[in-house]
Amino acid sequence: MFKRILLFSLTNILIIVTLTFLFKLLGLDYWASSRGYNLPGLLIFCCVWGFGGAFISLLLSKTIAKWTMKVKIIKENETNPQLREIYETVKKLSHAAKLPKMPEVGIYESPDLNAFATGPSKSNSLVAVSSGLLNRMNKREVEGVLAHEVAHIANGDMVTMTLLQGVVNVFVMFFARIIAGIVANSVRGEMRHIVHFGTVIVLEIVLGLLGMLVVAYYSRGREYRADRGGANLAGTQSMVEALRALQRNYQPALMQENAVSSLKISGKTSGLMAFLSTHPPLEKRITKLLEPDRAPA
């Protein structure tokens, strides 16, 4: 179900829950106990660690993406012509986007037509494509996809999403402890502390998952901007052809396999998955690019 949600957000929830265990173990969570609250102190505590957890996720994003997706980095001296072309295309697009440093370029094994960009900054980023995308898209379509991912980096989307996730974390941590205190106060004796701690953990997970809806909603808006940026870098036609190629090749069954990524391309969704999706429907993205106010490139 959550394969369509940002790997960044999943990592963030794990970090927040891990921090909560450490706070309990080290006695650092004394602003919020089952006996009472220091609300100003609790709010400061949640702000520091809410944003801290989000930025820890950001710093680890590239490393975790390489590990989970088994990304093979393409070097400058790559001898494979197809992979060499991918490297050179990203290099050209990065220069056009005026990035301070070219992203690392990688490929990972997957039948999906997919690509993603991640990393803590414009100077420390990664663009990776799936083997399925390279095998089933032509040169111009691949360039459109790569331009879209480079635009994500140029737009600073990783940092922007981190700041949003930090705000979500603050609300999650704050309200998890407030609600846990109310629940724990209904229990007597030593069980109160156990109930408080357990309730905090459960609520951080549940509220964190709900917070993904907010992150996903905002992410869908950033996709339109990345499409426009990709069109500026590679040409509107290349960007449109890339999206149309995804439409032609989209197969729902494939999306059930290894599809987790930071800023990945997605296909059509409906129902609850439409709210969880980090990307708008492809037909809407194409329509946006072909609006009359956009001159053909």
N, C-alpha and C positions, 0 to 999 in steps of 0.2 A: 504493500500500500504506500509506503513512504519512499519508494524508489524514485519518485518524481520530485522529492523535496531536496533542498540543498544539502550536500554532504557537510557543508559548513555549519548548518543549523544542527544537524545530528551530532556533530563533534562538539558543538557548543553546549548542548544539553548534557552530554557525558561529562564535560569539564565542570559545569555548574554542580552536578550531582557529586562528582569527585571532590570538589572544593567543600561542599557541605559536610561530607564525611571527615575531611581533614579538620574543618573548623570544630566539629564535635570532638574529635580525638584530641585536638590541641587546646580545647576550651576557648576558642576565639569567637564563638557565636554567642557571647554573653549579652548582647543587646536584645536578643529575642529568646526568651526562655518560656517554659510552661508556667512560670510564676508571674510574669509581667513583662512590660515593654518600656524601653527608652526609645520612643518613636523617632526623635531627631537622630539619635545614634544609629538606630536601625536603618533609617533612610540613607545616611552616609555610608554605612557598611554595605548596603545593597548597591549603591551607586559605584563604589570603589570596585567591588568584586563582580558586579554585573557587567560593567564595561571592561574590567580586567579579564573576565572569562571570555568575552567576545574577542578581545584583542589577542588573547592566547590562541583562540581558534584560528584567527587570521594568520598569526605567525606560523602555525603548524599546517595551514591549509595546503601549501604546495607539497610538503613532505608526505602528508597523509594521502593526497591525491595520487602521488607517484606510487605509494605503497599499495593502496587499495585497488587501483586500476592497473597495477603492474606496467607502468609507463616506461617505455624504452626511449631514452633521450637520443635525439638525432644530433650528431656532431657536425661541425663545419666541414670536416674532411670526409663526410659520408660518401661512399662509393656507389650506393644504390641510386640510380637515376631518379626514381620516383620520390624517394625520401629526400634526396638532395634538392629536388624541385620544391618540396614542401618547405624545407629550411630557407631556401632563397626567397620564396614568396613571403614568408613571415618576416624575413629581414627587410624586404622592400616595403612591406606594409608598415612595419615598425618605424622605418625612416620617414615614411609619408605621414605617419601619425605623430611624429616628433617625440617618440618615447625616449627617455634618457638612456635606456639600455634595452637591447633586444631581449625578448623573453626566451627562456629555454623552449625548445621545440621537441615534442615527443609523439610517439604513436603507441597505442595499446590494442590488444586483440579483442575484438568484439564484432558481432554481426550487425550491430546497430549503425545507423548513419548518424554519427554523433561527433561532437567536439566540445571542448570546454577550455575556459581560461581561469586561472586562479593564481594566488600568490599575495604576499603582504603589501606589495607596493608596485609602482610602475617600473621600478628599477630591479625588482626581484619577483618575476612572474613566470608563468608557464602556459603555453598553448599546446594542447594535445588533441590529436584526432584519432578516431577509431579506424581499424583496418577495413571495416565494412564501408566506411565513408570513402576511403581511397579507392576501393575496388569497384564502387558503384556510382561514382560521380566523375564527370569530366573535369578538365583543368580549370575551366572558367567557373564551374560550380564550386569546386574546392576553394578557389580564390575568394569567392563570395563568403563562404563559411569562415575562412581564416580572417578575412577582413572584419567580419562581425565580432570574432573573438578578440582581435587586436583592438577594436573599438571599445570593448568592455574594459580593457586595461587602460586605454587612453582616457576613458571617461571616469576612471577611478571608482568603478563599481564595487570592487572588493572592499575598499575602505568605507564607502557609503553604506553598503550592506552591513558592515561591522558596526557602524554607529547606530543603525536601526536595531540591530540585534542587541546592542548594549542597552538601549532603551527598553526593549522587550524583557531583557534579563532583569533589569531593575524592578519592573512590575512583577515579574514571576517570583523573584526572591522575596520581595516585600510582602506581597499578598499571601504567598505560601506560608510565611511565618506568622502573619496575622491570623489567618484561618486556623493554622495548626495550634496557636495559642488558645483560641476559642474552643476548639475540640478538646485539647488537653485539659482545660479547666473543668471539663465535665467529668473528668476521671480523678479518682482519689488515690493517694498513696504513691509508691515508687513507680507505678505504671504510668504516671503522668508524663515523666521524662521520656519514656520509651514511646508512648503514643505521640508526643510532640515531635520527636525526631522522625519517626516513621511517617507521620502525616506530612511533614515538610518534604521528605524525599518523594513521596507519591505525588504531592501537589506540584513540585518542581517539574516532574516528568510530564504530568497532565497539562499544566499551564504552559510548559515549554512547547509541547506539541500544538496547543492552540495558538501559541505565538507564531508558529510556522505559517499559519494562515495570513498573518499580517505581513511577514517577510515575503511570502509567495506573491501576495497582492502587489507589493511594491516592486518585486522583481519583474513581474509582468510588464510594468510600466517602463522599467529600464531596458527591456528587450526591444521595444520600439525605438528607443534612442540608439541602441547599439546597431539596429538595422540601418538607421539613417547614417550613423557613423561609418558602417561598412560600405554603404552605397557611395559615400564621399571618397572612401579610400580605393575601392575597386571598381566603382561604377554602379549605377542603379541597376543596369541590366544584369550584371554578374550577381548582385545580391538577390534580385528577383528569381533568376534562374536557379540559384542555390536553394531558395525556399520552395520553388516548384519541384525541384528534384526530390526534396524531402517529402513533399506531398505524394509524388508518384511512387516512391519506394517505401513509404511508411507502412509498416506491418505491425499491428497491435501485439501480436504474439512475441515479437522480438523485444518489445519494451518490458517484458516480464523478466528478462535476463539481466545481465550486469549493466545497469543503466544509471548508477549514481554518479553525479559529477557536480562541480561547483556552479558552473553557468552553462548548462547543457542545452542543446537544441531539443525541442520536443514537438510532438505531433498533435493530433486532435484529441481533446479530452472532453468528458461530459460528466454531469452529475457532481458528486463530491470531489472527484479528481480535478474538475475544472477549478475548484477553489484551492486545491493543494498544488496545482501545477505552477511551476515557476516561469512558464512561458505561455504567451497567448496562443490561440489557434493559428495555424500557419496561414489560413485564408485571410484572417484579419491582418496579419503582418504584411502579406502581399498587397492587400488593399491599401494599407497605409502608405506603402512605398510608391504606389501608383496613383496617389491622389494628385489632382490637377496642379496643386501648388508646387509639386516637385518636378523640376525640369528634367527630361531624360539625360543620362550621362553618356 
